[in-house]
Amino acid sequence: MSIAEKYFKKQFSSEEFRRSFLEEKVKLDIEYRLEELKRDIQTHKSPEELIKKVDSIEQFVLSV
């Protein structure tokens, strides 16, 4: 295990750090999915494919 992994594991044992880390991860996941959706819109994907992506994002947000 590297020094960085040990440090991260130690930090992750803190409830405040873990909560903040997971919150930021969710934000990044949503941002990534929205950017992917934008690319699909720009490349003129079919409305059905776009709706599936929107539904997927919606389900992800509701599950958080």
GILIN-V699815 format. One record per helix or strand of 2 or more residues. SS is the DSSP state (h for helix, s for strand). FROM is the first residue (numbers start at 1). TO is the last residue. Records with the same first field share a line. If there is no record, write none. Layout:
SS = FROM-TO / FROM-TO
//
This chain:
h = 3-12 / 15-42 / 47-63
//
